[in-house]
Amino acid sequence: MKKYLMDKEGKKMKSEILEKYEIIDAHAHIFPEKIAEKATANVGNFYDIPMLGCGMSENLVNGGNAVGVSEYLVCSTATVPQQVRVINNFIAEECKKYPQFFGFGTTHPLSEDIEGDIAQIKELGLHGVKLHPDFQDFNADSPEAFKIYEIMEGELPLLIHCGDPRYDRSAPARIRKICENFPRLKLQAAHIGGYGCWDEAQEMLIGFENLRIDICSSLAFMSAEKAAERIRGFGVENSFFACDFPMWNHMEELERFFALGFTEEENRMILSENFKRFYK
Ligand SMILES: [Zn+2]
């Protein structure tokens, strides 16, 4: 049973609204139980945003089930190269336990065997690569990172964290270089193209054929009008709904999403259809 949603004025929206839609969460982080608490706290401190409990698969699925999320793109990044294979194995294991998971592996620009990492990701049946330039401490358009994209182009899609007003490792201008140099690389630019750099993202990233955005960790920081305008900037057909677990609660993010005022057809596209068309 799907629970009730609140709309902007705090009125209950009928669960019928939710029943109309298939919902895919295009960006969620999961951590192994041993480190989940610490990893979640680290992310919370980094962004100064309170987290939801700790980032374990079970918590993700419990939150998503309440509103009827049927699929999740799950990922985890390696802050040091030694973690890469362990994390990829972990994600693959979780995907076996949870058939609703669509797993992305990771690699690291300092990894001694990036080709081997990518081969492992494919062997494990994972569907793409997640990179986070700020956590992994590299510039998104550095020669080391380009080596990764070169191997991935035409083979595996990339979900990349974008933007942070405090650093410029994943600034929209750097993400743009990826699009220009690797036009066949399927790219999911997180956070409407640039967390906290949303205007720059509009200037730099619109119009690339293989670029999609997800809309997580953004809606809480701008008006519904502005969010809708920025999503329309990229194109409704190029946008994926996501919650950035363990950052945001599915229920609250859906409330923010439905307050954007898209049509039913547009909601359907952003909540699931665009994702399926891009990845399947
Ligand atoms: Zn992420």
py3Dmol code that shows the C-alpha trace and the ligand (Angstrom):
import py3Dmol

protein = """\
ATOM      1  CA  MET A   1       0.000   0.000   0.000  1.00  0.00           C
ATOM      2  CA  LYS A   2       1.392   3.372  -0.962  1.00  0.00           C
ATOM      3  CA  LYS A   3       1.202   6.010   1.709  1.00  0.00           C
ATOM      4  CA  TYR A   4      -0.227   9.480   1.418  1.00  0.00           C
ATOM      5  CA  LEU A   5       1.802  12.341   0.046  1.00  0.00           C
ATOM      6  CA  MET A   6       1.525  15.914   1.203  1.00  0.00           C
ATOM      7  CA  ASP A   7       1.372  18.694  -1.348  1.00  0.00           C
ATOM      8  CA  LYS A   8       2.983  22.120  -0.930  1.00  0.00           C
ATOM      9  CA  GLU A   9       0.241  23.477   1.306  1.00  0.00           C
ATOM     10  CA  GLY A  10       0.463  20.425   3.522  1.00  0.00           C
ATOM     11  CA  LYS A  11      -2.754  18.925   2.220  1.00  0.00           C
ATOM     12  CA  LYS A  12      -2.835  15.224   1.767  1.00  0.00           C
ATOM     13  CA  MET A  13      -2.671  14.059  -1.795  1.00  0.00           C
ATOM     14  CA  LYS A  14      -4.490  10.848  -2.453  1.00  0.00           C
ATOM     15  CA  SER A  15      -2.342   7.794  -2.869  1.00  0.00           C
ATOM     16  CA  GLU A  16      -4.170   7.581  -6.213  1.00  0.00           C
ATOM     17  CA  ILE A  17      -1.708  10.148  -7.507  1.00  0.00           C
ATOM     18  CA  LEU A  18       1.146   7.816  -6.743  1.00  0.00           C
ATOM     19  CA  GLU A  19      -0.707   4.807  -8.086  1.00  0.00           C
ATOM     20  CA  LYS A  20      -0.694   6.425 -11.520  1.00  0.00           C
ATOM     21  CA  TYR A  21       3.053   6.338 -11.832  1.00  0.00           C
ATOM     22  CA  GLU A  22       5.872   3.912 -12.090  1.00  0.00           C
ATOM     23  CA  ILE A  23       8.687   5.429 -10.041  1.00  0.00           C
ATOM     24  CA  ILE A  24      12.394   4.830 -10.607  1.00  0.00           C
ATOM     25  CA  ASP A  25      14.975   6.407  -8.312  1.00  0.00           C
ATOM     26  CA  ALA A  26      17.902   7.173 -10.612  1.00  0.00           C
ATOM     27  CA  HIS A  27      20.566   7.948  -7.985  1.00  0.00           C
ATOM     28  CA  ALA A  28      20.974   6.205  -4.614  1.00  0.00           C
ATOM     29  CA  HIS A  29      24.050   5.366  -2.552  1.00  0.00           C
ATOM     30  CA  ILE A  30      24.392   2.204  -0.550  1.00  0.00           C
ATOM     31  CA  PHE A  31      27.154   1.187   1.833  1.00  0.00           C
ATOM     32  CA  PRO A  32      28.186  -2.109   3.402  1.00  0.00           C
ATOM     33  CA  GLU A  33      26.763  -2.541   6.893  1.00  0.00           C
ATOM     34  CA  LYS A  34      30.213  -2.367   8.532  1.00  0.00           C
ATOM     35  CA  ILE A  35      30.904   1.137   7.286  1.00  0.00           C
ATOM     36  CA  ALA A  36      27.383   2.412   6.598  1.00  0.00           C
ATOM     37  CA  GLU A  37      27.138   4.536   9.697  1.00  0.00           C
ATOM     38  CA  LYS A  38      30.493   6.200   9.282  1.00  0.00           C
ATOM     39  CA  ALA A  39      30.154   6.640   5.520  1.00  0.00           C
ATOM     40  CA  THR A  40      26.722   8.182   5.912  1.00  0.00           C
ATOM     41  CA  ALA A  41      27.979  10.569   8.604  1.00  0.00           C
ATOM     42  CA  ASN A  42      30.913  11.577   6.369  1.00  0.00           C
ATOM     43  CA  VAL A  43      28.599  12.466   3.504  1.00  0.00           C
ATOM     44  CA  GLY A  44      26.343  14.388   5.897  1.00  0.00           C
ATOM     45  CA  ASN A  45      29.276  16.378   7.230  1.00  0.00           C
ATOM     46  CA  PHE A  46      30.647  17.061   3.765  1.00  0.00           C
ATOM     47  CA  TYR A  47      27.390  18.625   2.591  1.00  0.00           C
ATOM     48  CA  ASP A  48      26.152  19.765   5.989  1.00  0.00           C
ATOM     49  CA  ILE A  49      22.820  18.079   5.333  1.00  0.00           C
ATOM     50  CA  PRO A  50      21.259  15.761   7.902  1.00  0.00           C
ATOM     51  CA  MET A  51      21.128  12.168   6.619  1.00  0.00           C
ATOM     52  CA  LEU A  52      18.340   9.644   6.916  1.00  0.00           C
ATOM     53  CA  GLY A  53      19.439   6.958   9.304  1.00  0.00           C
ATOM     54  CA  CYS A  54      22.244   5.063   7.695  1.00  0.00           C
ATOM     55  CA  GLY A  55      22.830   4.215   4.083  1.00  0.00           C
ATOM     56  CA  MET A  56      22.065   0.522   3.916  1.00  0.00           C
ATOM     57  CA  SER A  57      20.075  -1.166   1.166  1.00  0.00           C
ATOM     58  CA  GLU A  58      17.396  -2.206   3.603  1.00  0.00           C
ATOM     59  CA  ASN A  59      16.734   1.401   4.645  1.00  0.00           C
ATOM     60  CA  LEU A  60      16.687   2.537   1.033  1.00  0.00           C
ATOM     61  CA  VAL A  61      14.128  -0.055   0.048  1.00  0.00           C
ATOM     62  CA  ASN A  62      11.962   0.554   3.118  1.00  0.00           C
ATOM     63  CA  GLY A  63      11.750   4.263   2.299  1.00  0.00           C
ATOM     64  CA  GLY A  64      11.110   3.643  -1.379  1.00  0.00           C
ATOM     65  CA  ASN A  65       8.499   0.958  -0.777  1.00  0.00           C
ATOM     66  CA  ALA A  66       6.378   3.420   1.157  1.00  0.00           C
ATOM     67  CA  VAL A  67       5.789   5.428  -2.017  1.00  0.00           C
ATOM     68  CA  GLY A  68       6.083   2.580  -4.505  1.00  0.00           C
ATOM     69  CA  VAL A  69       9.544   2.997  -5.995  1.00  0.00           C
ATOM     70  CA  SER A  70      10.031  -0.028  -8.219  1.00  0.00           C
ATOM     71  CA  GLU A  71      13.668   0.393  -9.224  1.00  0.00           C
ATOM     72  CA  TYR A  72      16.819   2.100  -7.967  1.00  0.00           C
ATOM     73  CA  LEU A  73      20.092   2.989  -9.623  1.00  0.00           C
ATOM     74  CA  VAL A  74      22.482   2.139  -6.771  1.00  0.00           C
ATOM     75  CA  CYS A  75      26.120   3.127  -6.508  1.00  0.00           C
ATOM     76  CA  SER A  76      29.021   3.818  -4.202  1.00  0.00           C
ATOM     77  CA  THR A  77      32.328   5.522  -4.972  1.00  0.00           C
ATOM     78  CA  ALA A  78      35.852   4.533  -3.969  1.00  0.00           C
ATOM     79  CA  THR A  79      37.777   7.284  -2.203  1.00  0.00           C
ATOM     80  CA  VAL A  80      40.998   5.291  -2.702  1.00  0.00           C
ATOM     81  CA  PRO A  81      41.883   2.919  -5.567  1.00  0.00           C
ATOM     82  CA  GLN A  82      42.221  -0.049  -3.182  1.00  0.00           C
ATOM     83  CA  GLN A  83      38.473   0.069  -2.517  1.00  0.00           C
ATOM     84  CA  VAL A  84      37.377  -0.176  -6.131  1.00  0.00           C
ATOM     85  CA  ARG A  85      37.046  -3.954  -6.556  1.00  0.00           C
ATOM     86  CA  VAL A  86      35.599  -4.445  -3.068  1.00  0.00           C
ATOM     87  CA  ILE A  87      32.908  -1.867  -3.742  1.00  0.00           C
ATOM     88  CA  ASN A  88      32.077  -3.333  -7.141  1.00  0.00           C
ATOM     89  CA  ASN A  89      31.677  -6.767  -5.583  1.00  0.00           C
ATOM     90  CA  PHE A  90      29.504  -5.295  -2.853  1.00  0.00           C
ATOM     91  CA  ILE A  91      27.190  -3.545  -5.323  1.00  0.00           C
ATOM     92  CA  ALA A  92      26.865  -6.754  -7.366  1.00  0.00           C
ATOM     93  CA  GLU A  93      26.022  -8.752  -4.217  1.00  0.00           C
ATOM     94  CA  GLU A  94      23.343  -6.246  -3.235  1.00  0.00           C
ATOM     95  CA  CYS A  95      21.878  -6.419  -6.741  1.00  0.00           C
ATOM     96  CA  LYS A  96      21.487 -10.176  -6.292  1.00  0.00           C
ATOM     97  CA  LYS A  97      19.647  -9.662  -3.006  1.00  0.00           C
ATOM     98  CA  TYR A  98      17.471  -6.857  -4.351  1.00  0.00           C
ATOM     99  CA  PRO A  99      16.202  -7.471  -7.878  1.00  0.00           C
ATOM    100  CA  GLN A 100      14.923  -3.890  -7.986  1.00  0.00           C
ATOM    101  CA  PHE A 101      18.525  -2.605  -7.975  1.00  0.00           C
ATOM    102  CA  PHE A 102      20.220  -1.410 -11.159  1.00  0.00           C
ATOM    103  CA  GLY A 103      23.856  -1.364 -10.057  1.00  0.00           C
ATOM    104  CA  PHE A 104      26.678   0.934 -11.058  1.00  0.00           C
ATOM    105  CA  GLY A 105      30.281   0.140 -10.181  1.00  0.00           C
ATOM    106  CA  THR A 106      33.132   2.538  -9.739  1.00  0.00           C
ATOM    107  CA  THR A 107      36.789   3.034 -10.541  1.00  0.00           C
ATOM    108  CA  HIS A 108      39.397   5.615  -9.572  1.00  0.00           C
ATOM    109  CA  PRO A 109      41.727   7.763 -11.697  1.00  0.00           C
ATOM    110  CA  LEU A 110      44.667   6.535  -9.595  1.00  0.00           C
ATOM    111  CA  SER A 111      43.740   2.881 -10.031  1.00  0.00           C
ATOM    112  CA  GLU A 112      46.637   0.917 -11.503  1.00  0.00           C
ATOM    113  CA  ASP A 113      44.303  -1.099 -13.697  1.00  0.00           C
ATOM    114  CA  ILE A 114      41.358   0.937 -14.886  1.00  0.00           C
ATOM    115  CA  GLU A 115      40.771  -1.406 -17.785  1.00  0.00           C
ATOM    116  CA  GLY A 116      40.604  -4.287 -15.311  1.00  0.00           C
ATOM    117  CA  ASP A 117      38.153  -2.350 -13.134  1.00  0.00           C
ATOM    118  CA  ILE A 118      35.881  -1.731 -16.110  1.00  0.00           C
ATOM    119  CA  ALA A 119      36.162  -5.392 -17.146  1.00  0.00           C
ATOM    120  CA  GLN A 120      35.206  -6.431 -13.605  1.00  0.00           C
ATOM    121  CA  ILE A 121      32.170  -4.121 -13.699  1.00  0.00           C
ATOM    122  CA  LYS A 122      31.020  -5.741 -16.935  1.00  0.00           C
ATOM    123  CA  GLU A 123      31.667  -9.263 -15.680  1.00  0.00           C
ATOM    124  CA  LEU A 124      29.627  -8.575 -12.570  1.00  0.00           C
ATOM    125  CA  GLY A 125      26.731  -7.508 -14.776  1.00  0.00           C
ATOM    126  CA  LEU A 126      26.734  -3.943 -13.492  1.00  0.00           C
ATOM    127  CA  HIS A 127      25.336  -1.321 -15.828  1.00  0.00           C
ATOM    128  CA  GLY A 128      27.618   1.687 -15.555  1.00  0.00           C
ATOM    129  CA  VAL A 129      30.187   3.610 -13.556  1.00  0.00           C
ATOM    130  CA  LYS A 130      29.704   6.206 -10.834  1.00  0.00           C
ATOM    131  CA  LEU A 131      32.384   8.810 -10.234  1.00  0.00           C
ATOM    132  CA  HIS A 132      32.480  11.615  -7.693  1.00  0.00           C
ATOM    133  CA  PRO A 133      35.349  14.020  -8.489  1.00  0.00           C
ATOM    134  CA  ASP A 134      35.048  15.845  -5.143  1.00  0.00           C
ATOM    135  CA  PHE A 135      35.158  12.721  -2.964  1.00  0.00           C
ATOM    136  CA  GLN A 136      37.675  11.011  -5.210  1.00  0.00           C
ATOM    137  CA  ASP A 137      39.844  14.092  -5.459  1.00  0.00           C
ATOM    138  CA  PHE A 138      40.348  14.529  -9.196  1.00  0.00           C
ATOM    139  CA  ASN A 139      39.332  17.089 -11.792  1.00  0.00           C
ATOM    140  CA  ALA A 140      36.531  15.779 -13.965  1.00  0.00           C
ATOM    141  CA  ASP A 141      38.389  16.871 -17.105  1.00  0.00           C
ATOM    142  CA  SER A 142      41.911  15.802 -16.095  1.00  0.00           C
ATOM    143  CA  PRO A 143      43.996  13.541 -18.384  1.00  0.00           C
ATOM    144  CA  GLU A 144      43.717  10.733 -15.774  1.00  0.00           C
ATOM    145  CA  ALA A 145      39.929  10.943 -15.823  1.00  0.00           C
ATOM    146  CA  PHE A 146      39.904  11.107 -19.620  1.00  0.00           C
ATOM    147  CA  LYS A 147      41.583   7.696 -19.635  1.00  0.00           C
ATOM    148  CA  ILE A 148      38.534   6.290 -17.849  1.00  0.00           C
ATOM    149  CA  TYR A 149      36.055   7.900 -20.253  1.00  0.00           C
ATOM    150  CA  GLU A 150      38.023   6.657 -23.226  1.00  0.00           C
ATOM    151  CA  ILE A 151      37.589   3.068 -22.077  1.00  0.00           C
ATOM    152  CA  MET A 152      33.927   3.602 -21.236  1.00  0.00           C
ATOM    153  CA  GLU A 153      32.786   5.487 -24.328  1.00  0.00           C
ATOM    154  CA  GLY A 154      30.336   3.386 -26.288  1.00  0.00           C
ATOM    155  CA  GLU A 155      30.588   0.629 -23.647  1.00  0.00           C
ATOM    156  CA  LEU A 156      29.251   1.783 -20.300  1.00  0.00           C
ATOM    157  CA  PRO A 157      27.342   4.868 -19.161  1.00  0.00           C
ATOM    158  CA  LEU A 158      28.743   7.252 -16.556  1.00  0.00           C
ATOM    159  CA  LEU A 159      26.899   8.784 -13.630  1.00  0.00           C
ATOM    160  CA  ILE A 160      28.972  11.692 -12.421  1.00  0.00           C
ATOM    161  CA  HIS A 161      28.487  13.990  -9.476  1.00  0.00           C
ATOM    162  CA  CYS A 162      28.348  17.563 -10.730  1.00  0.00           C
ATOM    163  CA  GLY A 163      28.987  20.842  -9.002  1.00  0.00           C
ATOM    164  CA  ASP A 164      29.837  22.261  -5.632  1.00  0.00           C
ATOM    165  CA  PRO A 165      30.191  25.987  -5.075  1.00  0.00           C
ATOM    166  CA  ARG A 166      33.053  25.299  -2.636  1.00  0.00           C
ATOM    167  CA  TYR A 167      35.296  23.423  -5.081  1.00  0.00           C
ATOM    168  CA  ASP A 168      35.607  23.229  -8.808  1.00  0.00           C
ATOM    169  CA  ARG A 169      36.645  19.625  -9.440  1.00  0.00           C
ATOM    170  CA  SER A 170      33.246  18.776 -10.921  1.00  0.00           C
ATOM    171  CA  ALA A 171      32.245  22.254 -12.095  1.00  0.00           C
ATOM    172  CA  PRO A 172      29.876  22.341 -15.080  1.00  0.00           C
ATOM    173  CA  ALA A 173      32.670  23.817 -17.237  1.00  0.00           C
ATOM    174  CA  ARG A 174      34.717  20.661 -16.577  1.00  0.00           C
ATOM    175  CA  ILE A 175      31.766  18.349 -17.218  1.00  0.00           C
ATOM    176  CA  ARG A 176      31.276  20.144 -20.519  1.00  0.00           C
ATOM    177  CA  LYS A 177      34.782  19.085 -21.570  1.00  0.00           C
ATOM    178  CA  ILE A 178      33.747  15.460 -21.083  1.00  0.00           C
ATOM    179  CA  CYS A 179      30.749  15.944 -23.377  1.00  0.00           C
ATOM    180  CA  GLU A 180      32.854  17.696 -26.005  1.00  0.00           C
ATOM    181  CA  ASN A 181      35.620  15.098 -25.975  1.00  0.00           C
ATOM    182  CA  PHE A 182      33.485  11.971 -25.597  1.00  0.00           C
ATOM    183  CA  PRO A 183      30.287  12.634 -27.533  1.00  0.00           C
ATOM    184  CA  ARG A 184      29.325   8.943 -27.547  1.00  0.00           C
ATOM    185  CA  LEU A 185      29.698   8.531 -23.770  1.00  0.00           C
ATOM    186  CA  LYS A 186      26.295   8.247 -22.139  1.00  0.00           C
ATOM    187  CA  LEU A 187      26.412  10.664 -19.250  1.00  0.00           C
ATOM    188  CA  GLN A 188      24.067  11.201 -16.336  1.00  0.00           C
ATOM    189  CA  ALA A 189      24.987  14.585 -14.861  1.00  0.00           C
ATOM    190  CA  ALA A 190      23.765  14.584 -11.281  1.00  0.00           C
ATOM    191  CA  HIS A 191      21.918  17.371  -9.487  1.00  0.00           C
ATOM    192  CA  ILE A 192      20.483  19.231 -12.534  1.00  0.00           C
ATOM    193  CA  GLY A 193      24.016  19.448 -13.845  1.00  0.00           C
ATOM    194  CA  GLY A 194      25.661  21.201 -10.910  1.00  0.00           C
ATOM    195  CA  TYR A 195      24.859  21.162  -7.223  1.00  0.00           C
ATOM    196  CA  GLY A 196      24.846  24.820  -6.106  1.00  0.00           C
ATOM    197  CA  CYS A 197      26.014  25.904  -9.597  1.00  0.00           C
ATOM    198  CA  TRP A 198      22.692  25.592 -11.300  1.00  0.00           C
ATOM    199  CA  ASP A 199      22.987  28.679 -13.511  1.00  0.00           C
ATOM    200  CA  GLU A 200      26.432  27.682 -14.705  1.00  0.00           C
ATOM    201  CA  ALA A 201      25.070  24.218 -15.503  1.00  0.00           C
ATOM    202  CA  GLN A 202      22.403  25.801 -17.701  1.00  0.00           C
ATOM    203  CA  GLU A 203      25.071  27.767 -19.570  1.00  0.00           C
ATOM    204  CA  MET A 204      27.533  24.915 -19.970  1.00  0.00           C
ATOM    205  CA  LEU A 205      25.663  21.654 -20.328  1.00  0.00           C
ATOM    206  CA  ILE A 206      22.507  22.080 -22.332  1.00  0.00           C
ATOM    207  CA  GLY A 207      22.287  20.555 -25.784  1.00  0.00           C
ATOM    208  CA  PHE A 208      24.546  17.488 -25.645  1.00  0.00           C
ATOM    209  CA  GLU A 209      22.840  14.520 -27.225  1.00  0.00           C
ATOM    210  CA  ASN A 210      24.073  11.875 -24.775  1.00  0.00           C
ATOM    211  CA  LEU A 211      23.702  13.920 -21.613  1.00  0.00           C
ATOM    212  CA  ARG A 212      20.877  13.397 -19.155  1.00  0.00           C
ATOM    213  CA  ILE A 213      20.390  14.984 -15.760  1.00  0.00           C
ATOM    214  CA  ASP A 214      19.024  13.704 -12.517  1.00  0.00           C
ATOM    215  CA  ILE A 215      17.175  16.101 -10.279  1.00  0.00           C
ATOM    216  CA  CYS A 216      18.257  14.957  -6.809  1.00  0.00           C
ATOM    217  CA  SER A 217      19.657  17.177  -4.047  1.00  0.00           C
ATOM    218  CA  SER A 218      18.381  20.234  -5.872  1.00  0.00           C
ATOM    219  CA  LEU A 219      14.665  20.754  -5.378  1.00  0.00           C
ATOM    220  CA  ALA A 220      15.019  21.720  -1.701  1.00  0.00           C
ATOM    221  CA  PHE A 221      17.337  24.581  -2.614  1.00  0.00           C
ATOM    222  CA  MET A 222      15.251  26.498  -5.158  1.00  0.00           C
ATOM    223  CA  SER A 223      11.673  27.537  -5.783  1.00  0.00           C
ATOM    224  CA  ALA A 224       9.393  25.162  -7.652  1.00  0.00           C
ATOM    225  CA  GLU A 225       9.268  27.700 -10.512  1.00  0.00           C
ATOM    226  CA  LYS A 226      13.046  27.861 -10.775  1.00  0.00           C
ATOM    227  CA  ALA A 227      13.398  24.076 -10.593  1.00  0.00           C
ATOM    228  CA  ALA A 228      10.821  23.575 -13.339  1.00  0.00           C
ATOM    229  CA  GLU A 229      12.538  26.213 -15.474  1.00  0.00           C
ATOM    230  CA  ARG A 230      15.952  24.552 -15.065  1.00  0.00           C
ATOM    231  CA  ILE A 231      14.596  21.094 -15.789  1.00  0.00           C
ATOM    232  CA  ARG A 232      12.861  22.464 -18.887  1.00  0.00           C
ATOM    233  CA  GLY A 233      16.182  24.059 -19.820  1.00  0.00           C
ATOM    234  CA  PHE A 234      17.678  20.585 -20.156  1.00  0.00           C
ATOM    235  CA  GLY A 235      14.420  19.195 -21.501  1.00  0.00           C
ATOM    236  CA  VAL A 236      11.821  17.217 -19.616  1.00  0.00           C
ATOM    237  CA  GLU A 237      12.717  14.273 -21.884  1.00  0.00           C
ATOM    238  CA  ASN A 238      16.304  14.373 -20.594  1.00  0.00           C
ATOM    239  CA  SER A 239      15.579  14.374 -16.868  1.00  0.00           C
ATOM    240  CA  PHE A 240      15.405  11.605 -14.265  1.00  0.00           C
ATOM    241  CA  PHE A 241      13.763  11.669 -10.859  1.00  0.00           C
ATOM    242  CA  ALA A 242      16.140  10.673  -8.031  1.00  0.00           C
ATOM    243  CA  CYS A 243      16.536  11.031  -4.265  1.00  0.00           C
ATOM    244  CA  ASP A 244      20.282  10.776  -3.589  1.00  0.00           C
ATOM    245  CA  PHE A 245      19.672   8.401  -0.681  1.00  0.00           C
ATOM    246  CA  PRO A 246      20.641   8.695   2.158  1.00  0.00           C
ATOM    247  CA  MET A 247      20.269  12.444   1.617  1.00  0.00           C
ATOM    248  CA  TRP A 248      16.546  12.759   1.059  1.00  0.00           C
ATOM    249  CA  ASN A 249      13.387  10.974   1.962  1.00  0.00           C
ATOM    250  CA  HIS A 250      11.441   9.590  -1.007  1.00  0.00           C
ATOM    251  CA  MET A 251       8.158  10.917   0.258  1.00  0.00           C
ATOM    252  CA  GLU A 252       9.482  14.464   0.659  1.00  0.00           C
ATOM    253  CA  GLU A 253      11.286  14.474  -2.663  1.00  0.00           C
ATOM    254  CA  LEU A 254       8.127  13.302  -4.404  1.00  0.00           C
ATOM    255  CA  GLU A 255       6.177  16.070  -2.706  1.00  0.00           C
ATOM    256  CA  ARG A 256       8.713  18.568  -4.028  1.00  0.00           C
ATOM    257  CA  PHE A 257       8.572  16.931  -7.439  1.00  0.00           C
ATOM    258  CA  PHE A 258       4.789  17.018  -7.749  1.00  0.00           C
ATOM    259  CA  ALA A 259       4.841  20.691  -6.713  1.00  0.00           C
ATOM    260  CA  LEU A 260       6.776  21.522  -9.904  1.00  0.00           C
ATOM    261  CA  GLY A 261       3.580  21.529 -11.894  1.00  0.00           C
ATOM    262  CA  PHE A 262       4.531  19.245 -14.764  1.00  0.00           C
ATOM    263  CA  THR A 263       1.780  17.560 -16.752  1.00  0.00           C
ATOM    264  CA  GLU A 264       0.891  13.948 -16.139  1.00  0.00           C
ATOM    265  CA  GLU A 265       2.714  12.930 -19.298  1.00  0.00           C
ATOM    266  CA  GLU A 266       5.812  14.871 -18.225  1.00  0.00           C
ATOM    267  CA  ASN A 267       5.697  13.345 -14.752  1.00  0.00           C
ATOM    268  CA  ARG A 268       5.606   9.925 -16.329  1.00  0.00           C
ATOM    269  CA  MET A 269       8.652  10.706 -18.433  1.00  0.00           C
ATOM    270  CA  ILE A 270      10.730  12.032 -15.543  1.00  0.00           C
ATOM    271  CA  LEU A 271       9.637   9.389 -13.040  1.00  0.00           C
ATOM    272  CA  SER A 272      10.481   6.366 -15.178  1.00  0.00           C
ATOM    273  CA  GLU A 273      10.201   6.511 -18.967  1.00  0.00           C
ATOM    274  CA  ASN A 274      13.296   8.597 -19.690  1.00  0.00           C
ATOM    275  CA  PHE A 275      15.407   6.344 -17.501  1.00  0.00           C
ATOM    276  CA  LYS A 276      14.242   3.209 -19.241  1.00  0.00           C
ATOM    277  CA  ARG A 277      14.771   4.674 -22.686  1.00  0.00           C
ATOM    278  CA  PHE A 278      18.294   5.767 -21.849  1.00  0.00           C
ATOM    279  CA  TYR A 279      19.530   2.689 -20.038  1.00  0.00           C
ATOM    280  CA  LYS A 280      17.580  -0.213 -21.519  1.00  0.00           C
TER     281      LYS A 280
END
"""
ligand_1 = """\
1
ZN
Zn 25.923 10.322 -5.848
"""
view = py3Dmol.view(width=600, height=400)
view.addModel(protein, "pdb")
view.setStyle({"model": 0}, {"cartoon": {"style": "trace"}})
view.addModel(ligand_1, "xyz")
view.setStyle({"model": 1}, {"stick": {}})
view.zoomTo()
view.show()
